[in-house]
Amino acid sequence: MAFKGQMKCTVHECGRPCIDGANLCLDHFVPGMLSELDDSTFVVTAWYAERANQAGVIVMNDFELGDLFGGAAGFKAQLERQGFSDVRNLSTFKDLEEANIRVARAPGNWAGPWSEQYPWEWN
């Protein structure tokens, strides 16, 4: 079971059933780490991104990925609108290891959970 009571993919207008433990259907699923909270499960995805010669990892759960962005393509597009480049899902341990090396060389002070606005967007 995904989030308690969530039976259908969180991508609006999709309507397909969630795959086991996730909040997305097979077509919208993105690799990540299966997590459990109380009696709900979800997948936490990690995304590598660069901005202004800095690198970082942004985390997003699969419910929000579908509900807010319509899936991975929408999330990537949003990050690019916010000034990020080289955005990609870290789906394997090798991907994560390579990202950690790049982040260690030029860490971004914006890394962490996705934010609707980053410091350079504040007015």
N, CA, C and O atoms as a Tinker XYZ file with bonds, in Angstrom:
   492  protein
     1  N      0.843000   -1.188000    0.000000    73     2
     2  CA     0.000000    0.000000    0.000000    64     1     3
     3  C      0.881000    1.243000    0.000000    63     2     4     5
     4  O      1.929000    1.261000    0.647000    81     3
     5  N      0.477000    2.246000   -0.698000    73     3     6
     6  CA     1.191000    3.518000   -0.744000    64     5     7
     7  C      0.767000    4.349000    0.468000    63     6     8     9
     8  O      0.562000    3.798000    1.549000    81     7
     9  N      0.634000    5.667000    0.302000    73     7    10
    10  CA     0.091000    6.461000    1.394000    64     9    11
    11  C     -1.281000    5.904000    1.721000    63    10    12    13
    12  O     -1.995000    5.438000    0.834000    81    11
    13  N     -1.638000    5.950000    2.946000    73    11    14
    14  CA    -2.894000    5.342000    3.387000    64    13    15
    15  C     -4.063000    5.781000    2.493000    63    14    16    17
    16  O     -4.348000    6.971000    2.359000    81    15
    17  N     -4.715000    4.814000    1.900000    73    15    18
    18  CA    -5.865000    5.077000    1.055000    64    17    19
    19  C     -5.538000    5.417000   -0.388000    63    18    20    21
    20  O     -6.449000    5.536000   -1.208000    81    19
    21  N     -4.262000    5.576000   -0.721000    73    19    22
    22  CA    -3.866000    5.924000   -2.090000    64    21    23
    23  C     -3.810000    4.652000   -2.933000    63    22    24    25
    24  O     -2.926000    3.818000   -2.739000    81    23
    25  N     -4.731000    4.504000   -3.851000    73    23    26
    26  CA    -4.788000    3.307000   -4.683000    64    25    27
    27  C     -4.420000    3.591000   -6.139000    63    26    28    29
    28  O     -4.015000    2.685000   -6.868000    81    27
    29  N     -4.561000    4.849000   -6.559000    73    27    30
    30  CA    -4.296000    5.210000   -7.944000    64    29    31
    31  C     -3.099000    6.144000   -8.038000    63    30    32    33
    32  O     -2.806000    6.891000   -7.104000    81    31
    33  N     -2.421000    6.096000   -9.154000    73    31    34
    34  CA    -1.251000    6.923000   -9.444000    64    33    35
    35  C     -1.562000    8.394000   -9.142000    63    34    36    37
    36  O     -2.644000    8.881000   -9.470000    81    35
    37  N     -0.620000    9.093000   -8.522000    73    35    38
    38  CA    -0.846000   10.488000   -8.150000    64    37    39
    39  C     -0.680000   11.463000   -9.310000    63    38    40    41
    40  O     -0.922000   12.659000   -9.149000    81    39
    41  N     -0.268000   10.966000  -10.482000    73    39    42
    42  CA    -0.228000   11.827000  -11.661000    64    41    43
    43  C     -1.673000   12.090000  -12.059000    63    42    44    45
    44  O     -2.427000   11.157000  -12.331000    81    43
    45  N     -2.055000   13.356000  -12.091000    73    43    46
    46  CA    -3.432000   13.728000  -12.401000    64    45    47
    47  C     -3.850000   13.142000  -13.737000    63    46    48    49
    48  O     -3.070000   13.110000  -14.688000    81    47
    49  N     -5.065000   12.688000  -13.794000    73    47    50
    50  CA    -5.680000   12.124000  -14.987000    64    49    51
    51  C     -5.048000   10.812000  -15.440000    63    50    52    53
    52  O     -5.328000   10.363000  -16.552000    81    51
    53  N     -4.204000   10.178000  -14.620000    73    51    54
    54  CA    -3.629000    8.888000  -14.992000    64    53    55
    55  C     -4.631000    7.781000  -14.665000    63    54    56    57
    56  O     -5.111000    7.085000  -15.559000    81    55
    57  N     -4.939000    7.627000  -13.381000    73    55    58
    58  CA    -5.944000    6.662000  -12.955000    64    57    59
    59  C     -5.504000    5.216000  -12.879000    63    58    60    61
    60  O     -6.290000    4.365000  -12.463000    81    59
    61  N     -4.276000    4.906000  -13.267000    73    59    62
    62  CA    -3.807000    3.522000  -13.184000    64    61    63
    63  C     -3.474000    3.178000  -11.740000    63    62    64    65
    64  O     -3.175000    4.068000  -10.944000    81    63
    65  N     -3.522000    1.891000  -11.391000    73    63    66
    66  CA    -3.220000    1.493000  -10.014000    64    65    67
    67  C     -1.747000    1.710000   -9.661000    63    66    68    69
    68  O     -0.862000    1.571000  -10.506000    81    67
    69  N     -1.510000    2.049000   -8.410000    73    67    70
    70  CA    -0.148000    2.186000   -7.894000    64    69    71
    71  C      0.532000    0.820000   -7.889000    63    70    72    73
    72  O     -0.119000   -0.206000   -7.695000    81    71
    73  N      1.843000    0.817000   -8.102000    73    71    74
    74  CA     2.571000   -0.425000   -7.928000    64    73    75
    75  C      2.836000   -0.603000   -6.436000    63    74    76    77
    76  O      2.763000    0.362000   -5.676000    81    75
    77  N      3.141000   -1.819000   -6.014000    73    75    78
    78  CA     3.316000   -2.128000   -4.591000    64    77    79
    79  C      4.281000   -1.172000   -3.908000    63    78    80    81
    80  O      5.420000   -1.009000   -4.345000    81    79
    81  N      3.823000   -0.543000   -2.840000    73    79    82
    82  CA     4.653000    0.318000   -2.018000    64    81    83
    83  C      4.832000    1.734000   -2.527000    63    82    84    85
    84  O      5.368000    2.580000   -1.812000    81    83
    85  N      4.395000    2.011000   -3.744000    73    83    86
    86  CA     4.629000    3.323000   -4.340000    64    85    87
    87  C      3.317000    4.076000   -4.528000    63    86    88    89
    88  O      2.234000    3.505000   -4.398000    81    87
    89  N      3.427000    5.351000   -4.832000    73    87    90
    90  CA     2.277000    6.208000   -5.104000    64    89    91
    91  C      2.142000    6.508000   -6.593000    63    90    92    93
    92  O      1.365000    7.377000   -6.989000    81    91
    93  N      2.891000    5.795000   -7.404000    73    91    94
    94  CA     2.869000    5.963000   -8.849000    64    93    95
    95  C      2.602000    4.617000   -9.521000    63    94    96    97
    96  O      2.876000    3.563000   -8.948000    81    95
    97  N      2.069000    4.665000  -10.735000    73    95    98
    98  CA     1.826000    3.447000  -11.510000    64    97    99
    99  C      3.137000    2.987000  -12.157000    63    98   100   101
   100  O      4.163000    3.656000  -12.045000    81    99
   101  N      3.088000    1.869000  -12.815000    73    99   102
   102  CA     4.269000    1.327000  -13.475000    64   101   103
   103  C      4.828000    2.293000  -14.524000    63   102   104   105
   104  O      6.045000    2.401000  -14.670000    81   103
   105  N      3.964000    2.988000  -15.249000    73   103   106
   106  CA     4.424000    3.921000  -16.284000    64   105   107
   107  C      5.104000    5.165000  -15.723000    63   106   108   109
   108  O      5.988000    5.723000  -16.372000    81   107
   109  N      4.711000    5.613000  -14.528000    73   107   110
   110  CA     5.266000    6.836000  -13.940000    64   109   111
   111  C      6.296000    6.572000  -12.842000    63   110   112   113
   112  O      6.914000    7.514000  -12.346000    81   111
   113  N      6.489000    5.330000  -12.459000    73   111   114
   114  CA     7.400000    4.974000  -11.370000    64   113   115
   115  C      8.817000    5.464000  -11.660000    63   114   116   117
   116  O      9.295000    5.380000  -12.791000    81   115
   117  N      9.486000    5.981000  -10.614000    73   115   118
   118  CA    10.877000    6.413000  -10.684000    64   117   119
   119  C     11.638000    5.675000   -9.587000    63   118   120   121
   120  O     11.172000    5.628000   -8.449000    81   119
   121  N     12.800000    5.097000   -9.902000    73   119   122
   122  CA    13.570000    4.363000   -8.889000    64   121   123
   123  C     13.971000    5.262000   -7.720000    63   122   124   125
   124  O     14.273000    6.443000   -7.888000    81   123
   125  N     13.962000    4.667000   -6.547000    73   123   126
   126  CA    14.347000    5.370000   -5.333000    64   125   127
   127  C     14.384000    4.396000   -4.173000    63   126   128   129
   128  O     14.526000    3.189000   -4.372000    81   127
   129  N     14.258000    4.913000   -2.971000    73   127   130
   130  CA    14.319000    4.090000   -1.772000    64   129   131
   131  C     12.919000    3.964000   -1.170000    63   130   132   133
   132  O     12.277000    4.966000   -0.856000    81   131
   133  N     12.460000    2.736000   -1.014000    73   131   134
   134  CA    11.158000    2.501000   -0.409000    64   133   135
   135  C     11.231000    2.863000    1.068000    63   134   136   137
   136  O     12.125000    2.409000    1.783000    81   135
   137  N     10.299000    3.670000    1.516000    73   135   138
   138  CA    10.263000    4.131000    2.903000    64   137   139
   139  C      8.896000    3.851000    3.487000    63   138   140   141
   140  O      7.905000    3.750000    2.764000    81   139
   141  N      8.853000    3.728000    4.805000    73   139   142
   142  CA     7.597000    3.443000    5.491000    64   141   143
   143  C      7.436000    4.399000    6.660000    63   142   144   145
   144  O      8.380000    4.658000    7.407000    81   143
   145  N      6.223000    4.917000    6.805000    73   143   146
   146  CA     5.885000    5.786000    7.913000    64   145   147
   147  C      4.507000    5.379000    8.399000    63   146   148   149
   148  O      3.538000    5.429000    7.641000    81   147
   149  N      4.414000    4.980000    9.646000    73   147   150
   150  CA     3.175000    4.450000   10.203000    64   149   151
   151  C      2.693000    3.307000    9.310000    63   150   152   153
   152  O      3.418000    2.328000    9.133000    81   151
   153  N      1.510000    3.403000    8.752000    73   151   154
   154  CA     1.009000    2.318000    7.898000    64   153   155
   155  C      0.988000    2.723000    6.428000    63   154   156   157
   156  O      0.183000    2.209000    5.652000    81   155
   157  N      1.866000    3.636000    6.048000    73   155   158
   158  CA     1.967000    4.093000    4.665000    64   157   159
   159  C      3.372000    3.856000    4.127000    63   158   160   161
   160  O      4.346000    3.851000    4.880000    81   159
   161  N      3.462000    3.662000    2.824000    73   159   162
   162  CA     4.759000    3.532000    2.173000    64   161   163
   163  C      4.854000    4.532000    1.025000    63   162   164   165
   164  O      3.842000    4.984000    0.489000    81   163
   165  N      6.084000    4.866000    0.661000    73   163   166
   166  CA     6.342000    5.795000   -0.435000    64   165   167
   167  C      7.778000    5.592000   -0.888000    63   166   168   169
   168  O      8.577000    4.974000   -0.185000    81   167
   169  N      8.095000    6.107000   -2.043000    73   167   170
   170  CA     9.442000    6.000000   -2.588000    64   169   171
   171  C     10.089000    7.383000   -2.543000    63   170   172   173
   172  O      9.536000    8.350000   -3.067000    81   171
   173  N     11.250000    7.470000   -1.923000    73   171   174
   174  CA    12.018000    8.713000   -1.892000    64   173   175
   175  C     13.009000    8.664000   -3.052000    63   174   176   177
   176  O     13.823000    7.745000   -3.152000    81   175
   177  N     12.928000    9.663000   -3.925000    73   175   178
   178  CA    13.826000    9.719000   -5.073000    64   177   179
   179  C     14.903000   10.766000   -4.820000    63   178   180   181
   180  O     14.663000   11.772000   -4.152000    81   179
   181  N     16.081000   10.520000   -5.358000    73   179   182
   182  CA    17.203000   11.452000   -5.238000    64   181   183
   183  C     17.566000   11.936000   -6.638000    63   182   184   185
   184  O     17.655000   11.151000   -7.582000    81   183
   185  N     17.774000   13.240000   -6.749000    73   183   186
   186  CA    18.047000   13.872000   -8.039000    64   185   187
   187  C     19.329000   14.677000   -7.955000    63   186   188   189
   188  O     19.485000   15.512000   -7.063000    81   187
   189  N     20.235000   14.437000   -8.864000    73   187   190
   190  CA    21.451000   15.229000   -8.974000    64   189   191
   191  C     21.126000   16.461000   -9.818000    63   190   192   193
   192  O     20.372000   16.372000  -10.787000    81   191
   193  N     21.689000   17.598000   -9.453000    73   191   194
   194  CA    21.489000   18.819000  -10.239000    64   193   195
   195  C     22.691000   19.742000  -10.043000    63   194   196   197
   196  O     23.410000   19.664000   -9.046000    81   195
   197  N     22.878000   20.600000  -11.011000    73   195   198
   198  CA    23.931000   21.613000  -10.933000    64   197   199
   199  C     23.322000   22.990000  -11.135000    63   198   200   201
   200  O     22.319000   23.152000  -11.830000    81   199
   201  N     23.952000   23.975000  -10.513000    73   199   202
   202  CA    23.553000   25.366000  -10.710000    64   201   203
   203  C     24.722000   26.258000  -10.331000    63   202   204   205
   204  O     25.290000   26.124000   -9.247000    81   203
   205  N     25.077000   27.161000  -11.220000    73   203   206
   206  CA    26.132000   28.148000  -10.967000    64   205   207
   207  C     27.419000   27.484000  -10.461000    63   206   208   209
   208  O     27.971000   27.884000   -9.436000    81   207
   209  N     27.880000   26.483000  -11.179000    73   207   210
   210  CA    29.117000   25.757000  -10.847000    64   209   211
   211  C     29.083000   25.076000   -9.485000    63   210   212   213
   212  O     30.130000   24.816000   -8.893000    81   211
   213  N     27.898000   24.791000   -8.991000    73   211   214
   214  CA    27.735000   24.023000   -7.762000    64   213   215
   215  C     26.910000   22.785000   -8.084000    63   214   216   217
   216  O     26.138000   22.770000   -9.043000    81   215
   217  N     27.082000   21.749000   -7.271000    73   215   218
   218  CA    26.355000   20.497000   -7.467000    64   217   219
   219  C     25.674000   20.100000   -6.173000    63   218   220   221
   220  O     26.153000   20.424000   -5.086000    81   219
   221  N     24.562000   19.401000   -6.291000    73   219   222
   222  CA    23.862000   18.956000   -5.096000    64   221   223
   223  C     22.874000   17.864000   -5.405000    63   222   224   225
   224  O     22.643000   17.514000   -6.562000    81   223
   225  N     22.295000   17.331000   -4.350000    73   223   226
   226  CA    21.279000   16.290000   -4.457000    64   225   227
   227  C     19.991000   16.837000   -3.856000    63   226   228   229
   228  O     19.982000   17.361000   -2.743000    81   227
   229  N     18.915000   16.706000   -4.605000    73   227   230
   230  CA    17.590000   17.147000   -4.172000    64   229   231
   231  C     16.736000   15.900000   -3.990000    63   230   232   233
   232  O     16.755000   15.008000   -4.837000    81   231
   233  N     15.991000   15.830000   -2.898000    73   231   234
   234  CA    15.145000   14.663000   -2.642000    64   233   235
   235  C     13.672000   15.012000   -2.829000    63   234   236   237
   236  O     13.244000   16.140000   -2.582000    81   235
   237  N     12.914000   14.018000   -3.271000    73   235   238
   238  CA    11.490000   14.209000   -3.558000    64   237   239
   239  C     10.803000   12.862000   -3.347000    63   238   240   241
   240  O     11.310000   11.830000   -3.787000    81   239
   241  N      9.651000   12.869000   -2.675000    73   239   242
   242  CA     8.929000   11.604000   -2.557000    64   241   243
   243  C      8.026000   11.408000   -3.764000    63   242   244   245
   244  O      7.672000   12.368000   -4.449000    81   243
   245  N      7.656000   10.161000   -4.018000    73   243   246
   246  CA     6.926000    9.842000   -5.247000    64   245   247
   247  C      5.510000   10.407000   -5.268000    63   246   248   249
   248  O      4.971000   10.655000   -6.347000    81   247
   249  N      4.896000   10.617000   -4.115000    73   247   250
   250  CA     3.557000   11.222000   -4.103000    64   249   251
   251  C      3.629000   12.632000   -4.688000    63   250   252   253
   252  O      2.876000   12.979000   -5.598000    81   251
   253  N      4.543000   13.436000   -4.151000    73   251   254
   254  CA     4.697000   14.813000   -4.639000    64   253   255
   255  C      5.174000   14.841000   -6.090000    63   254   256   257
   256  O      4.748000   15.695000   -6.867000    81   255
   257  N      6.043000   13.922000   -6.451000    73   255   258
   258  CA     6.530000   13.860000   -7.822000    64   257   259
   259  C      5.366000   13.745000   -8.807000    63   258   260   261
   260  O      5.345000   14.418000   -9.837000    81   259
   261  N      4.406000   12.892000   -8.481000    73   259   262
   262  CA     3.240000   12.735000   -9.345000    64   261   263
   263  C      2.235000   13.854000   -9.194000    63   262   264   265
   264  O      1.758000   14.402000  -10.188000    81   263
   265  N      1.907000   14.202000   -7.954000    73   263   266
   266  CA     0.853000   15.181000   -7.678000    64   265   267
   267  C      1.234000   16.603000   -8.103000    63   266   268   269
   268  O      0.423000   17.308000   -8.703000    81   267
   269  N      2.447000   17.019000   -7.798000    73   267   270
   270  CA     2.859000   18.397000   -8.085000    64   269   271
   271  C      3.415000   18.596000   -9.498000    63   270   272   273
   272  O      3.284000   19.677000  -10.071000    81   271
   273  N      4.041000   17.543000  -10.062000    73   271   274
   274  CA     4.787000   17.724000  -11.301000    64   273   275
   275  C      4.339000   16.822000  -12.448000    63   274   276   277
   276  O      4.835000   16.965000  -13.566000    81   275
   277  N      3.424000   15.908000  -12.200000    73   275   278
   278  CA     3.002000   14.999000  -13.263000    64   277   279
   279  C      4.050000   13.956000  -13.598000    63   278   280   281
   280  O      3.999000   13.349000  -14.668000    81   279
   281  N      4.996000   13.738000  -12.702000    73   279   282
   282  CA     6.033000   12.732000  -12.901000    64   281   283
   283  C      7.418000   13.326000  -13.063000    63   282   284   285
   284  O      7.635000   14.521000  -12.857000    81   283
   285  N      8.352000   12.458000  -13.439000    73   283   286
   286  CA     9.761000   12.830000  -13.517000    64   285   287
   287  C     10.026000   13.934000  -14.537000    63   286   288   289
   288  O     10.794000   14.855000  -14.258000    81   287
   289  N      9.406000   13.859000  -15.708000    73   287   290
   290  CA     9.659000   14.867000  -16.744000    64   289   291
   291  C      9.231000   16.257000  -16.281000    63   290   292   293
   292  O      9.921000   17.241000  -16.546000    81   291
   293  N      8.102000   16.339000  -15.595000    73   291   294
   294  CA     7.634000   17.622000  -15.087000    64   293   295
   295  C      8.523000   18.174000  -13.986000    63   294   296   297
   296  O      8.742000   19.383000  -13.906000    81   295
   297  N      9.041000   17.285000  -13.130000    73   295   298
   298  CA     9.936000   17.713000  -12.065000    64   297   299
   299  C     11.240000   18.244000  -12.653000    63   298   300   301
   300  O     11.733000   19.295000  -12.245000    81   299
   301  N     11.791000   17.507000  -13.612000    73   299   302
   302  CA    13.022000   17.952000  -14.266000    64   301   303
   303  C     12.818000   19.307000  -14.947000    63   302   304   305
   304  O     13.673000   20.187000  -14.856000    81   303
   305  N     11.692000   19.467000  -15.625000    73   303   306
   306  CA    11.394000   20.736000  -16.291000    64   305   307
   307  C     11.292000   21.887000  -15.288000    63   306   308   309
   308  O     11.770000   22.989000  -15.558000    81   307
   309  N     10.674000   21.636000  -14.137000    73   307   310
   310  CA    10.558000   22.674000  -13.108000    64   309   311
   311  C     11.930000   23.081000  -12.591000    63   310   312   313
   312  O     12.206000   24.271000  -12.435000    81   311
   313  N     12.790000   22.109000  -12.325000    73   311   314
   314  CA    14.138000   22.436000  -11.860000    64   313   315
   315  C     14.896000   23.248000  -12.907000    63   314   316   317
   316  O     15.615000   24.186000  -12.565000    81   315
   317  N     14.738000   22.892000  -14.170000    73   315   318
   318  CA    15.401000   23.650000  -15.228000    64   317   319
   319  C     14.879000   25.076000  -15.296000    63   318   320   321
   320  O     15.648000   26.005000  -15.545000    81   319
   321  N     13.564000   25.262000  -15.074000    73   319   322
   322  CA    13.008000   26.629000  -15.025000    64   321   323
   323  C     13.592000   27.411000  -13.851000    63   322   324   325
   324  O     13.703000   28.636000  -13.912000    81   323
   325  N     13.962000   26.708000  -12.788000    73   323   326
   326  CA    14.536000   27.354000  -11.615000    64   325   327
   327  C     16.048000   27.558000  -11.750000    63   326   328   329
   328  O     16.702000   27.982000  -10.798000    81   327
   329  N     16.596000   27.262000  -12.912000    73   327   330
   330  CA    18.004000   27.533000  -13.164000    64   329   331
   331  C     18.954000   26.363000  -12.999000    63   330   332   333
   332  O     20.169000   26.550000  -13.066000    81   331
   333  N     18.434000   25.161000  -12.785000    73   331   334
   334  CA    19.288000   23.988000  -12.628000    64   333   335
   335  C     19.594000   23.366000  -13.981000    63   334   336   337
   336  O     18.822000   23.509000  -14.930000    81   335
   337  N     20.716000   22.679000  -14.062000    73   335   338
   338  CA    21.085000   21.948000  -15.274000    64   337   339
   339  C     21.576000   20.555000  -14.874000    63   338   340   341
   340  O     21.754000   20.259000  -13.693000    81   339
   341  N     21.789000   19.718000  -15.870000    73   339   342
   342  CA    22.268000   18.348000  -15.665000    64   341   343
   343  C     21.435000   17.621000  -14.609000    63   342   344   345
   344  O     21.979000   16.906000  -13.769000    81   343
   345  N     20.127000   17.804000  -14.654000    73   343   346
   346  CA    19.213000   17.196000  -13.688000    64   345   347
   347  C     18.992000   15.741000  -14.070000    63   346   348   349
   348  O     18.638000   15.434000  -15.208000    81   347
   349  N     19.205000   14.837000  -13.100000    73   347   350
   350  CA    18.966000   13.420000  -13.370000    64   349   351
   351  C     18.682000   12.660000  -12.087000    63   350   352   353
   352  O     19.168000   13.001000  -11.008000    81   351
   353  N     17.874000   11.615000  -12.245000    73   351   354
   354  CA    17.540000   10.738000  -11.131000    64   353   355
   355  C     18.739000    9.858000  -10.803000    63   354   356   357
   356  O     19.388000    9.316000  -11.698000    81   355
   357  N     19.023000    9.723000   -9.524000    73   355   358
   358  CA    20.109000    8.847000   -9.075000    64   357   359
   359  C     19.487000    7.492000   -8.751000    63   358   360   361
   360  O     19.051000    7.251000   -7.625000    81   359
   361  N     19.452000    6.623000   -9.737000    73   359   362
   362  CA    18.703000    5.376000   -9.593000    64   361   363
   363  C     19.547000    4.176000   -9.185000    63   362   364   365
   364  O     18.999000    3.126000   -8.850000    81   363
   365  N     20.867000    4.313000   -9.206000    73   363   366
   366  CA    21.734000    3.205000   -8.804000    64   365   367
   367  C     22.762000    3.700000   -7.791000    63   366   368   369
   368  O     22.970000    4.905000   -7.646000    81   367
   369  N     23.400000    2.770000   -7.097000    73   367   370
   370  CA    24.456000    3.151000   -6.160000    64   369   371
   371  C     25.617000    3.800000   -6.901000    63   370   372   373
   372  O     26.260000    4.705000   -6.369000    81   371
   373  N     25.894000    3.351000   -8.122000    73   371   374
   374  CA    26.959000    3.956000   -8.921000    64   373   375
   375  C     26.627000    5.414000   -9.237000    63   374   376   377
   376  O     27.496000    6.282000   -9.149000    81   375
   377  N     25.366000    5.687000   -9.607000    73   375   378
   378  CA    24.943000    7.073000   -9.861000    64   377   379
   379  C     25.161000    7.931000   -8.616000    63   378   380   381
   380  O     25.679000    9.044000   -8.704000    81   379
   381  N     24.765000    7.409000   -7.467000    73   379   382
   382  CA    24.893000    8.151000   -6.207000    64   381   383
   383  C     26.356000    8.395000   -5.865000    63   382   384   385
   384  O     26.718000    9.488000   -5.430000    81   383
   385  N     27.188000    7.399000   -6.055000    73   383   386
   386  CA    28.612000    7.538000   -5.766000    64   385   387
   387  C     29.247000    8.615000   -6.650000    63   386   388   389
   388  O     30.007000    9.451000   -6.162000    81   387
   389  N     28.936000    8.594000   -7.947000    73   387   390
   390  CA    29.470000    9.603000   -8.863000    64   389   391
   391  C     28.977000   10.998000   -8.498000    63   390   392   393
   392  O     29.743000   11.960000   -8.554000    81   391
   393  N     27.708000   11.114000   -8.126000    73   391   394
   394  CA    27.157000   12.412000   -7.720000    64   393   395
   395  C     27.837000   12.918000   -6.463000    63   394   396   397
   396  O     28.148000   14.106000   -6.370000    81   395
   397  N     28.078000   12.044000   -5.493000    73   395   398
   398  CA    28.725000   12.458000   -4.245000    64   397   399
   399  C     30.125000   13.008000   -4.499000    63   398   400   401
   400  O     30.549000   13.956000   -3.837000    81   399
   401  N     30.838000   12.423000   -5.443000    73   399   402
   402  CA    32.176000   12.921000   -5.778000    64   401   403
   403  C     32.073000   14.334000   -6.349000    63   402   404   405
   404  O     32.851000   15.213000   -5.977000    81   403
   405  N     31.109000   14.557000   -7.255000    73   403   406
   406  CA    30.942000   15.882000   -7.863000    64   405   407
   407  C     30.455000   16.903000   -6.832000    63   406   408   409
   408  O     30.890000   18.054000   -6.840000    81   407
   409  N     29.555000   16.477000   -5.946000    73   407   410
   410  CA    29.050000   17.385000   -4.908000    64   409   411
   411  C     30.167000   17.774000   -3.952000    63   410   412   413
   412  O     30.241000   18.927000   -3.528000    81   411
   413  N     31.036000   16.833000   -3.608000    73   411   414
   414  CA    32.137000   17.108000   -2.680000    64   413   415
   415  C     33.096000   18.161000   -3.247000    63   414   416   417
   416  O     33.704000   18.915000   -2.488000    81   415
   417  N     33.231000   18.214000   -4.559000    73   415   418
   418  CA    34.137000   19.183000   -5.189000    64   417   419
   419  C     33.565000   20.590000   -5.208000    63   418   420   421
   420  O     34.310000   21.564000   -5.105000    81   419
   421  N     32.243000   20.705000   -5.338000    73   419   422
   422  CA    31.603000   22.034000   -5.436000    64   421   423
   423  C     30.185000   21.944000   -4.866000    63   422   424   425
   424  O     29.209000   21.989000   -5.616000    81   423
   425  N     30.071000   21.815000   -3.526000    73   423   426
   426  CA    28.739000   21.614000   -2.946000    64   425   427
   427  C     27.826000   22.831000   -3.096000    63   426   428   429
   428  O     28.237000   23.972000   -2.885000    81   427
   429  N     26.586000   22.554000   -3.466000    73   427   430
   430  CA    25.592000   23.616000   -3.555000    64   429   431
   431  C     24.959000   23.841000   -2.198000    63   430   432   433
   432  O     24.599000   22.878000   -1.521000    81   431
   433  N     24.815000   25.084000   -1.786000    73   431   434
   434  CA    24.202000   25.361000   -0.486000    64   433   435
   435  C     22.683000   25.255000   -0.546000    63   434   436   437
   436  O     22.006000   25.549000    0.439000    81   435
   437  N     22.143000   24.840000   -1.681000    73   435   438
   438  CA    20.705000   24.682000   -1.888000    64   437   439
   439  C     20.283000   23.222000   -1.839000    63   438   440   441
   440  O     19.088000   22.942000   -1.939000    81   439
   441  N     21.204000   22.281000   -1.689000    73   439   442
   442  CA    20.877000   20.855000   -1.712000    64   441   443
   443  C     19.953000   20.506000   -0.547000    63   442   444   445
   444  O     19.969000   21.173000    0.487000    81   443
   445  N     19.155000   19.467000   -0.720000    73   443   446
   446  CA    18.209000   19.013000    0.289000    64   445   447
   447  C     16.869000   18.768000   -0.355000    63   446   448   449
   448  O     16.824000   18.406000   -1.531000    81   447
   449  N     15.767000   18.949000    0.363000    73   447   450
   450  CA    14.463000   18.739000   -0.266000    64   449   451
   451  C     14.180000   19.831000   -1.298000    63   450   452   453
   452  O     14.662000   20.957000   -1.179000    81   451
   453  N     13.402000   19.484000   -2.295000    73   451   454
   454  CA    13.025000   20.466000   -3.305000    64   453   455
   455  C     12.325000   21.637000   -2.633000    63   454   456   457
   456  O     11.609000   21.458000   -1.648000    81   455
   457  N     12.533000   22.838000   -3.167000    73   455   458
   458  CA    11.919000   24.037000   -2.622000    64   457   459
   459  C     11.184000   24.780000   -3.729000    63   458   460   461
   460  O     11.643000   24.817000   -4.870000    81   459
   461  N     10.042000   25.372000   -3.390000    73   459   462
   462  CA     9.308000   26.165000   -4.382000    64   461   463
   463  C     10.107000   27.383000   -4.813000    63   462   464   465
   464  O     10.004000   27.821000   -5.959000    81   463
   465  N     10.894000   27.927000   -3.913000    73   463   466
   466  CA    11.764000   29.053000   -4.237000    64   465   467
   467  C     13.113000   28.841000   -3.576000    63   466   468   469
   468  O     13.204000   28.404000   -2.429000    81   467
   469  N     14.160000   29.160000   -4.326000    73   467   470
   470  CA    15.517000   29.093000   -3.815000    64   469   471
   471  C     15.995000   30.524000   -3.571000    63   470   472   473
   472  O     15.387000   31.463000   -4.084000    81   471
   473  N     17.075000   30.715000   -2.797000    73   471   474
   474  CA    17.508000   32.071000   -2.442000    64   473   475
   475  C     17.653000   33.016000   -3.631000    63   474   476   477
   476  O     17.331000   34.198000   -3.506000    81   475
   477  N     18.128000   32.537000   -4.774000    73   475   478
   478  CA    18.301000   33.422000   -5.920000    64   477   479
   479  C     16.981000   33.839000   -6.556000    63   478   480   481
   480  O     16.963000   34.721000   -7.415000    81   479
   481  N     15.860000   33.211000   -6.141000    73   479   482
   482  CA    14.547000   33.565000   -6.678000    64   481   483
   483  C     13.785000   34.523000   -5.769000    63   482   484   485
   484  O     12.743000   35.049000   -6.159000    81   483
   485  N     14.298000   34.753000   -4.554000    73   483   486
   486  CA    13.611000   35.643000   -3.623000    64   485   487
   487  C     13.676000   37.060000   -4.129000    63   486   488   489
   488  O     14.697000   37.491000   -4.666000    81   487
   489  N     12.604000   37.777000   -3.964000    73   487   490
   490  CA    12.579000   39.192000   -4.378000    64   489   491
   491  C     12.681000   40.089000   -3.184000    63   490   492
   492  O     12.677000   41.311000   -3.328000    81   491
